[in-house]
Amino acid sequence: MIARSFSKALICAALAASAVVSGPAMAQSRGEKAPAQPFKIDKVVPQHEITYAVDTDPAHDPENVLVLDLSNGGRVLIRLMPQWAPHHVERIKTLTREGFYNGIIFHRVIDGFMAQTGDPTGTGQGGSKLPDLQAEFNDAPHMRGTVSMARTNEPNSANSQFFIVFYPRFALDHKYTNFGRVISGMDAVDTIVRGEPPSNPTKILQASILADNKPRPALPAAVPTGAITPDMLSKSRTN
């Protein structure tokens, strides 16, 4: 399952049965949360009017473009699709504008599958304080660049964690809520550090909505390996 915490046994079973890795899951304590509740969306697009094509021009409707500035130096633009999953898109935008995702790591990154983030504890078992969401499964395929919500075995358990798909994983269709797609910066997604969890994880330095025009954050300073610093020179000796 794609959890808010993967089950390795399930992954192995899925690989053996269908050559498809089972989805990300997020196991978190359920007792502290209210039951999943729908919330009001001004306009819900009828199913027969939904298109699964994505506008790749970020200048169009910047209110529905999520920006992820990553610690690897990359900037990822994600087209949010309220037509597919209005409540999930609204949740992502709410948490983004609260600064919830700033500093959060990609805690589960499986090569050839997906990169998962959105857990402030970095363990795969955390989420926001907001109630879990009711599922909004749709017909949008899980293709390269798809952005979808992680959950537990319970369909109505998505909260804050999401994952970005490296390669098509159509076995996830209709099981996880697909709410957007990367429209720029997939090269930066490809270089997110792998691991469960990674030893040196890639972070979201800043998440923002493009319409808010937030400046790009500065990358953390780092001394290159093998660099000679003034302090090292002051302590050097000659024979």
matplotlib code that plots the C-alpha trace (Angstrom):
import matplotlib.pyplot as plt

x = [0.0, 1.1, 0.9, 1.7, 4.3, 5.1, 4.7, 7.7, 5.9, 3.1, 5.6, 7.3, 4.0, 2.9, 6.1, 5.8, 2.2, 2.1, 5.6, 4.1, 5.2, 2.4, 1.5, 2.8, 0.9, 1.0, 0.4, -0.4, -2.2, -5.9, -7.2, -6.3, -8.1, -11.8, -13.5, -13.0, -15.4, -16.2, -16.0, -17.7, -16.3, -17.9, -17.9, -17.7, -17.1, -19.6, -17.7, -18.7, -17.0, -13.7, -10.6, -7.4, -5.2, -3.1, -2.2, 1.6, 1.8, 2.3, 1.2, -2.3, -4.2, -1.2, -3.6, -3.5, 0.2, 2.2, 5.8, 8.3, 11.8, 14.1, 17.3, 18.9, 18.6, 15.6, 12.3, 9.3, 6.0, 2.9, -0.4, -3.1, -6.4, -9.4, -11.6, -10.2, -10.0, -11.4, -11.0, -7.5, -6.4, -7.9, -6.1, -2.7, -3.2, -4.3, -1.3, 1.1, -0.1, 0.3, 4.0, 3.3, 5.6, 8.6, 11.6, 9.9, 12.0, 11.2, 11.2, 10.4, 12.0, 12.0, 14.0, 11.7, 8.6, 8.0, 9.2, 7.0, 6.9, 4.5, 5.2, 6.6, 8.0, 10.0, 8.9, 6.0, 3.6, 2.7, 0.4, -1.3, -3.7, -6.6, -9.1, -8.4, -10.0, -12.7, -11.3, -11.7, -10.5, -10.8, -9.8, -6.6, -3.8, -0.7, 1.8, 5.3, 5.0, 1.7, 1.2, -1.1, -2.1, -0.7, -3.0, -3.4, -5.3, -8.4, -9.5, -10.6, -7.3, -5.4, -4.2, -1.0, 1.4, 1.7, 4.0, 5.4, 5.6, 8.9, 7.4, 3.8, 2.1, -1.4, -2.0, -2.5, -5.3, -8.7, -6.9, -5.1, -6.4, -4.5, -4.7, -2.0, 1.0, 4.5, 4.7, 8.2, 11.3, 10.9, 14.7, 14.9, 12.4, 14.6, 17.5, 15.7, 17.8, 16.6, 16.1, 13.5, 14.4, 17.4, 20.6, 20.8, 17.3, 16.2, 14.1, 11.3, 12.9, 9.7, 6.3, 4.2, 1.4, 2.7, 0.0, 1.5, 4.8, 7.1, 10.8, 12.9, 14.7, 18.5, 20.1, 21.9, 25.6, 27.9, 31.7, 32.7, 34.5, 38.2, 38.0, 40.8, 39.5, 41.3, 41.1, 42.9, 45.6, 46.2, 46.8, 49.1, 52.8, 55.9, 58.8]
y = [0.0, 3.5, 4.5, 7.1, 4.1, 1.3, -2.3, -4.1, -7.4, -5.9, -4.5, -7.9, -9.6, -7.0, -7.3, -11.1, -11.0, -8.2, -6.7, -3.5, -1.9, -1.4, 2.2, 4.5, 4.3, 6.5, 4.8, 7.3, 7.3, 7.6, 8.2, 11.9, 12.8, 13.6, 11.4, 12.4, 15.2, 16.8, 20.6, 23.0, 23.6, 26.4, 24.5, 20.8, 19.9, 17.1, 13.9, 13.9, 17.4, 16.4, 16.3, 14.6, 16.8, 19.2, 22.8, 23.0, 26.8, 28.0, 31.5, 30.1, 29.9, 30.4, 30.0, 26.3, 25.8, 24.4, 25.4, 23.2, 24.7, 21.7, 21.5, 19.9, 23.3, 22.4, 24.1, 21.9, 23.3, 21.1, 21.8, 21.3, 19.9, 20.8, 19.3, 15.9, 16.2, 19.5, 18.7, 17.4, 20.4, 22.7, 20.8, 21.1, 24.8, 25.4, 23.6, 25.2, 28.7, 27.8, 27.0, 23.4, 21.8, 24.1, 22.1, 18.7, 15.8, 13.2, 10.3, 7.4, 7.4, 4.2, 4.2, 3.5, 4.2, 7.4, 10.0, 10.6, 13.6, 15.6, 14.1, 16.7, 13.8, 12.4, 8.9, 8.2, 8.1, 11.8, 14.3, 17.6, 18.5, 18.8, 16.0, 13.2, 13.6, 11.5, 9.8, 11.4, 8.6, 9.5, 8.3, 10.3, 7.8, 7.6, 8.5, 10.0, 13.2, 12.4, 13.8, 11.8, 11.5, 8.9, 7.1, 4.1, 0.9, 3.0, 4.9, 8.0, 8.6, 11.0, 14.0, 15.8, 13.3, 13.0, 11.3, 12.1, 9.2, 8.6, 6.1, 5.1, 3.0, 2.3, -0.2, 2.8, 4.2, 4.4, 3.5, 6.8, 10.3, 11.8, 15.6, 17.0, 16.6, 18.0, 20.6, 21.8, 20.5, 16.8, 16.6, 17.9, 15.2, 12.6, 13.6, 13.4, 11.2, 7.6, 5.7, 4.5, 6.9, 8.4, 8.9, 12.5, 13.3, 15.9, 18.7, 21.0, 24.3, 26.1, 25.2, 28.0, 28.8, 30.5, 33.2, 34.4, 35.2, 34.1, 34.7, 31.6, 30.7, 30.6, 27.2, 26.1, 27.0, 24.0, 23.7, 21.5, 18.3, 18.8, 22.6, 24.4, 27.0, 29.9, 28.0, 25.0, 27.2, 28.9, 25.5, 24.2, 23.4, 23.3, 21.0]
z = [0.0, -0.4, 3.1, 5.2, 5.9, 3.4, 4.3, 2.9, 3.0, 0.8, -1.6, -2.1, -2.5, -5.1, -7.0, -7.1, -8.2, -10.7, -11.0, -9.7, -6.4, -4.0, -3.1, -0.4, 2.9, 5.9, 9.2, 11.9, 15.2, 14.4, 17.9, 18.0, 14.8, 14.1, 11.5, 7.9, 6.9, 3.5, 3.4, 1.1, -2.4, -4.4, -7.7, -8.4, -12.0, -13.2, -14.0, -17.6, -18.0, -16.5, -18.7, -17.7, -19.8, -17.8, -18.7, -18.6, -18.7, -15.2, -16.2, -16.6, -13.3, -11.0, -8.1, -8.8, -9.3, -6.3, -6.1, -4.3, -3.8, -2.9, -1.0, -4.1, -5.8, -8.0, -8.3, -9.0, -10.4, -9.9, -11.6, -9.0, -10.5, -8.4, -11.1, -10.1, -6.4, -5.0, -1.3, -1.6, -3.6, -1.1, 1.7, -0.1, -0.6, 3.0, 4.4, 1.9, 2.9, 6.6, 5.9, 6.9, 4.3, 4.8, 6.0, 5.6, 4.1, 1.4, 3.9, 1.6, -1.9, -3.9, -7.2, -10.2, -8.1, -6.2, -3.7, -0.7, 1.6, 3.8, 7.2, 9.7, 11.9, 9.0, 10.0, 7.6, 10.5, 11.0, 9.5, 10.1, 12.9, 10.3, 10.0, 7.5, 4.0, 2.3, -0.7, -4.1, -6.4, -10.0, -13.5, -13.8, -14.5, -12.3, -14.9, -14.7, -12.7, -11.1, -7.6, -5.4, -1.8, 0.6, 3.0, 5.3, 4.4, 5.2, 2.0, 3.9, 5.7, 3.4, 5.4, 4.4, 2.9, -0.9, -3.4, -6.9, -9.3, -11.2, -13.7, -14.7, -12.0, -13.2, -10.5, -8.2, -10.3, -8.4, -5.1, -4.4, -4.9, -7.9, -7.5, -9.8, -12.1, -12.3, -15.2, -14.6, -12.7, -13.1, -13.4, -9.8, -8.7, -10.4, -8.2, -4.8, -2.6, -2.4, 0.8, 3.4, 4.9, 3.0, 5.1, 3.7, 2.7, 0.3, 1.9, 0.8, 1.7, 0.8, -0.6, -2.0, -4.4, -7.5, -7.3, -4.0, -5.8, -2.9, -3.5, -4.0, -0.7, -0.4, -0.5, 2.7, 2.7, 2.4, 2.3, -0.7, 0.2, 0.3, 0.4, 2.2, 4.7, 6.3, 9.7, 8.2, 6.8, 10.2, 11.7, 9.0, 9.8, 7.6, 8.2]

ax = plt.figure().add_subplot(projection="3d")
ax.plot(x, y, z, "-o")
ax.set_aspect("equal")
plt.show()
